[in-house]
Amino acid sequence: MEIFTKINNSFRGGVHPAENKHLTDERSIEAGPMAKEVAIMLSQHTGAVCQPLVKKGDVVKAGQKIGDNDAFISAPVHSSINGKVKDITLQSHTVLGRSLALVIEADPVDNPLKEPSFAKFGADFDAEAFAGEKIRNAVRDAGIVGMGGAGFPTRVKIEPNPTMPERTLIINGCECEPYITCDYRVMLEWTYQVIAGVKLARRASECSQVIIAIEDNKPQAIETIQTALKNCRSGADIKVVTVKTKYPQGSERQLINAVLKKIVPTGSIPPKIGVVVLNVATTAAIAEAVVCNQPLTHRVVTVTGEGIAKPGNFYVPIGTQVGELIEFCGGATAAAAKVILGGPMMGIAIADMSTPVTKTTGAITILTKEQLQHSRIAGSETPCIRCGRCLETCPENLMPTKIAHAVKYNLLDLAKDYFMSACTECGCCSYVCPANIELTGLIKTGKILVARQAKRMPQ
């Protein structure tokens, strides 16, 4: 059966920023620093925040569950190292500002590096040996969430629902954000682990169709996955689909449109139209949880940008301080000016280098002064000239300038009327705005203000 399909069409809107993946796309995944201390955030996912299961002074082991919540939309957190709970305190959080975390001091003697599990998987892996309920329970117990950035609990995604049967499983291997290559390296190096996770996710979700979608700027990943599927004793019905390289192709709403020509209605979710989307790193974590009984305690992080001495892709304990990882990469260069958690389009600039890596931290990008001086938004903001470029590029068919100006003048009800909640904060509008208006930032601020009004976020 043919498992490689070429799709020439994509989604409406979007932009083509410089990719800049050459800094790390040829760098194999390496072990990160031996953490002396980690801060495990109790909120690393969409949904209910975990409650601590340990107290200050307790000794914990790597992989031990240290936080959980009984809510359906939640995911437990685990210690990534052997050590002692030093404190339960507020830590810098890229979305919430500050949030509660368990600070664990590493055992200086007994704290071995965790090795990746990819060598335990091969072409003969058979997902039929695992019952769907066992897979789903293992995923929940392991604390697996969407590792592409959204952080939605994976157990909820793969739970069959008779009222919304999921027929198509799309595996997102696009990685459209500039600079980031962690998923690309996972596809190349952990290929059979990824495919094992795909098979397990299909069995758990009961989807009949499976598609692995990869952007056409990653021919080596396409060939590697394609060859591995041909070698597998099962998996010939899994299709590899190539999509156009365009940002934000990796957004699940745009990916569904590109691959299936279906539109997820505004305010709705993919299961409503019978689709579930999982990131490739998430499927690798599923395989490790189900087969190796290992929770999500480590992830691959790309440390990149012209402002870092030695860029690369590193397998690091969750909770590692950003500053510690930067130092491990030779430190920031003299020209470095901004540290971003994530990529330059959707990432968030941080000033506190003690901010910890979380389950959704795919990259740390360090930009230089020269880059910022030559960026579009570096210039002074001028009045909107109503050119309509933000409307043309918005992949959600919104009117970003109207939403942003409503927020600017504190007209939050008007902003909501313009479907502010439908904005995915992809940054396309800010990227093309000739007036240098930080449209995405204003919209993000508007969402925070609305959430605070509804007491869904702290003041």
Residue pairs with C-beta under 8 A, 6 or more apart in sequence:
1 236
1 237
3 226
3 229
3 230
3 236
3 238
3 239
3 240
4 222
4 226
4 239
4 240
4 242
5 239
5 240
5 241
5 242
6 242
7 241
7 242
7 243
7 244
7 258
7 259
8 244
9 244
9 258
9 261
10 243
10 244
10 246
10 249
10 254
10 258
11 246
11 249
11 254
11 257
11 258
11 395
12 257
12 395
12 397
13 392
13 393
13 394
13 395
13 396
13 397
13 428
14 246
14 247
14 248
14 249
14 254
14 393
14 395
14 428
15 246
15 247
15 393
15 428
15 431
15 432
16 245
16 246
16 247
17 178
17 247
17 344
17 345
17 431
18 178
19 178
19 179
19 217
19 245
20 178
20 179
20 304
21 178
21 179
21 180
21 181
21 184
21 217
23 179
23 304
23 305
23 306
23 311
24 179
24 181
24 185
24 302
24 303
24 304
24 311
24 312
24 313
25 181
25 184
25 185
27 181
27 185
27 311
27 312
27 313
28 185
28 189
28 313
29 116
29 185
29 186
29 189
29 300
29 313
29 314
29 315
30 312
30 313
30 314
30 315
31 113
31 314
31 315
32 301
32 314
32 315
32 316
32 317
32 320
32 325
32 328
33 316
33 320
33 324
33 325
33 327
33 328
34 106
34 111
34 113
35 80
35 81
35 106
35 316
35 317
35 319
35 320
35 321
35 324
36 105
36 106
36 324
37 83
37 86
37 103
37 104
37 105
37 106
37 321
38 79
38 80
38 81
38 83
38 103
38 104
38 106
38 317
38 318
38 319
38 320
38 321
38 356
39 91
39 101
39 102
39 103
39 104
39 319
39 321
39 354
39 356
40 66
40 67
40 77
40 78
40 79
40 80
40 101
40 102
40 104
40 318
40 319
40 356
41 77
41 91
41 93
41 99
41 100
41 101
41 319
41 356
41 358
42 49
42 50
42 51
42 52
42 67
42 77
42 99
42 100
42 101
42 102
43 49
43 50
43 93
43 96
43 99
43 100
44 75
44 77
44 145
44 151
44 318
44 358
44 359
44 360
45 74
45 75
45 145
45 151
45 152
45 153
45 359
45 360
46 73
46 145
46 150
46 151
46 152
46 153
47 69
47 71
47 72
47 73
47 74
47 75
47 152
47 153
47 156
48 69
48 71
48 73
48 74
49 69
49 74
49 99
49 100
50 67
50 68
50 69
50 74
50 75
50 76
50 77
51 67
51 68
51 69
52 66
52 67
52 88
52 100
52 102
53 65
53 66
53 67
53 68
54 60
54 66
54 85
54 102
55 85
55 88
56 85
56 86
56 87
56 88
57 84
57 85
58 84
58 85
59 83
59 84
59 85
60 66
60 79
60 82
60 83
60 84
60 85
60 104
61 79
61 82
62 79
62 80
62 81
62 82
62 111
62 114
62 297
63 78
63 79
63 294
63 295
63 297
64 78
64 79
65 76
65 77
65 78
65 141
65 143
65 295
66 77
66 78
66 79
66 85
66 102
67 76
67 77
67 102
68 74
68 76
68 77
69 76
72 156
73 152
73 153
73 156
74 153
75 140
75 143
75 144
75 145
75 153
75 154
75 155
76 140
76 141
76 143
76 295
77 102
77 143
78 142
78 143
78 295
78 296
78 297
79 102
79 104
79 297
80 114
80 297
80 298
80 317
80 318
80 319
80 320
81 104
81 106
81 107
81 111
81 317
81 319
82 106
82 107
82 110
82 111
83 104
83 105
83 106
83 107
83 111
84 104
84 105
84 107
85 102
85 103
85 104
85 105
86 103
86 104
86 105
87 102
87 103
88 100
88 101
88 102
88 103
89 100
89 101
89 103
90 98
90 99
90 100
90 101
91 98
91 99
91 100
91 101
91 103
91 354
91 355
91 356
92 98
92 350
92 352
92 354
92 355
92 356
93 99
93 355
94 341
94 348
94 350
94 355
95 348
96 457
96 458
97 458
101 319
101 356
104 319
114 297
114 298
114 315
114 317
116 190
116 298
116 315
117 193
117 287
117 288
117 291
117 292
117 294
118 189
118 190
118 191
118 192
118 193
118 284
120 193
120 291
120 292
121 190
121 192
121 193
121 195
121 196
121 287
121 291
122 192
123 192
123 228
123 231
123 232
123 233
124 232
124 233
125 192
125 195
125 196
125 199
125 232
125 291
126 233
126 234
127 196
127 199
127 200
127 202
127 203
127 234
128 203
128 234
130 200
130 203
130 290
132 160
132 203
132 204
132 206
134 290
135 158
135 200
135 201
135 203
135 204
135 286
135 290
136 155
136 158
136 159
136 204
138 289
138 290
138 293
139 154
139 155
139 158
139 204
139 286
139 289
139 290
140 153
140 155
141 289
141 295
142 285
142 288
142 289
142 294
142 295
142 296
143 295
143 296
143 359
144 153
144 154
144 155
144 282
144 285
144 286
144 289
144 296
145 151
145 152
145 153
145 154
145 282
145 296
145 359
145 360
146 152
146 154
146 157
146 278
146 279
146 282
146 360
147 279
147 281
147 282
147 285
147 299
147 359
147 360
147 362
148 172
148 183
148 250
148 279
148 281
148 282
148 360
148 362
149 342
149 346
149 360
149 362
150 252
150 360
151 358
151 359
151 360
154 278
154 282
154 285
154 286
157 205
157 271
157 276
157 277
157 278
158 201
158 204
158 205
158 276
158 278
159 205
160 166
160 205
160 206
161 271
164 271
164 272
164 274
165 206
165 274
166 205
166 206
166 207
166 271
166 274
166 275
166 276
167 207
167 208
167 209
167 274
167 275
168 207
168 208
168 209
168 210
168 211
168 260
168 274
168 275
168 276
169 198
169 201
169 202
169 205
169 207
169 209
169 210
169 211
169 275
169 276
169 277
169 278
170 211
170 212
170 213
170 252
170 255
170 256
170 259
170 260
170 275
170 276
170 277
170 278
171 194
171 198
171 201
171 210
171 211
171 212
171 213
171 277
171 278
171 279
171 280
171 283
172 213
172 250
172 252
172 255
172 277
172 278
172 279
172 280
173 183
173 184
173 187
173 212
173 213
173 214
173 215
173 218
173 221
173 225
173 280
174 213
174 214
174 215
174 243
174 249
174 250
174 255
175 181
175 182
175 183
175 184
175 215
175 218
175 250
176 215
176 245
176 246
176 247
176 248
176 249
176 250
176 251
177 247
177 248
177 250
177 342
177 343
177 344
177 345
177 346
177 347
177 363
178 247
178 343
178 344
178 345
179 302
179 304
179 305
179 343
179 344
179 363
179 365
180 302
180 304
180 342
180 343
180 362
180 363
180 365
181 302
181 304
181 313
182 281
182 299
182 300
182 301
182 302
182 313
182 362
182 363
183 279
183 280
183 281
183 300
183 362
184 218
184 221
185 300
185 313
186 194
186 280
186 281
186 284
186 300
187 194
187 214
187 218
187 221
187 224
187 225
187 280
188 220
188 221
188 224
190 284
191 224
191 225
191 228
192 228
192 232
193 284
193 287
193 288
194 225
194 280
194 283
194 284
194 287
195 225
195 228
195 229
195 232
195 235
195 238
196 283
196 287
196 291
197 282
197 283
197 284
197 285
197 286
197 287
197 288
198 210
198 212
198 235
198 238
198 278
198 283
199 234
199 235
199 238
200 283
200 286
200 287
200 290
201 207
201 276
201 278
201 283
201 286
202 210
205 276
207 276
209 239
210 237
210 238
210 239
211 238
211 239
211 240
211 241
211 259
212 225
212 238
212 239
212 240
212 241
212 280
213 241
213 242
213 243
213 255
213 258
213 259
214 221
214 222
214 225
214 240
214 241
214 242
214 243
215 242
215 243
215 244
215 245
215 246
215 249
215 250
216 222
216 242
216 243
216 244
216 245
217 245
222 240
222 242
225 240
226 240
229 235
229 236
229 238
229 240
230 236
241 259
243 249
243 255
243 258
243 259
244 258
247 345
247 426
247 428
248 254
248 345
248 346
248 395
248 424
248 426
248 428
249 255
249 258
251 395
251 424
251 426
252 264
252 270
252 277
253 264
253 270
253 395
253 396
253 424
254 395
255 277
256 262
256 263
256 264
256 270
256 273
256 275
256 277
257 263
257 264
260 275
262 273
262 275
263 273
264 270
264 272
264 273
264 275
265 272
265 273
266 396
266 419
266 422
267 421
267 422
270 276
270 277
278 286
281 299
281 300
281 362
285 296
285 299
288 294
288 296
289 295
289 296
296 318
296 359
297 317
297 318
298 315
298 316
298 317
298 318
299 315
299 316
299 318
299 357
299 359
299 361
299 362
300 313
300 314
300 315
300 316
300 362
301 313
301 314
301 316
301 325
301 357
301 361
301 362
301 363
301 364
302 311
302 312
302 313
302 314
302 362
302 363
302 364
303 311
303 312
303 313
303 314
303 325
303 326
303 329
303 363
303 364
303 366
304 311
304 312
304 363
304 364
304 365
304 366
305 311
305 336
305 340
305 365
305 366
305 367
305 368
306 333
306 335
306 366
306 367
306 368
306 371
307 332
307 333
307 335
307 336
307 337
307 338
307 339
307 366
307 367
307 368
308 326
308 329
308 330
308 331
308 332
308 333
308 336
308 364
308 366
309 329
309 330
309 331
309 332
309 333
310 329
310 330
311 329
312 329
314 325
314 328
314 329
316 325
316 357
317 357
318 356
318 357
318 358
318 359
319 356
319 357
320 356
320 357
321 353
321 354
321 355
321 356
321 357
322 339
322 341
322 350
322 353
322 354
322 355
322 356
322 357
322 364
323 353
323 354
325 357
325 364
326 332
326 339
326 353
326 364
326 366
332 339
332 366
333 366
333 368
335 368
335 369
335 370
336 366
336 367
336 368
336 369
337 367
337 368
337 369
337 371
337 372
338 349
338 366
338 367
338 372
339 349
339 350
339 351
339 353
339 364
339 365
339 366
340 347
340 348
340 349
340 350
340 364
340 365
340 366
340 367
341 347
341 348
341 350
341 355
341 361
341 363
341 364
342 348
342 361
342 362
342 363
342 365
343 363
343 365
344 365
344 367
345 426
345 427
345 428
345 431
346 425
346 426
346 427
347 363
347 365
372 378
376 431
376 432
376 433
376 436
377 430
377 433
377 436
377 438
378 436
379 436
380 436
381 435
381 436
381 437
381 438
382 435
382 436
383 435
384 401
384 405
384 435
384 437
385 434
385 435
386 401
387 434
389 432
389 433
389 434
390 399
390 400
390 401
390 428
390 429
390 432
390 433
390 439
391 398
391 399
391 400
391 401
392 432
393 428
393 429
393 431
393 432
394 400
394 428
394 429
395 424
395 426
395 428
396 419
396 422
396 423
396 424
398 418
398 419
398 422
398 423
399 418
400 423
400 429
400 439
400 440
400 443
401 429
401 437
401 439
402 418
403 415
403 418
403 419
403 420
403 423
403 439
403 442
403 443
403 446
404 429
404 437
404 439
404 442
404 443
404 446
405 442
406 412
406 414
406 415
406 418
406 420
406 446
407 415
407 420
407 442
407 443
407 445
407 446
407 449
408 442
412 446
412 449
412 450
412 453
415 443
415 446
415 450
416 450
420 443
420 446
420 447
420 450
421 447
421 450
423 440
423 443
423 447
425 440
425 443
425 444
426 440
427 440
429 439
429 440
430 437
430 438
430 439
430 440
430 441
433 439
448 457
451 457
452 458
452 459
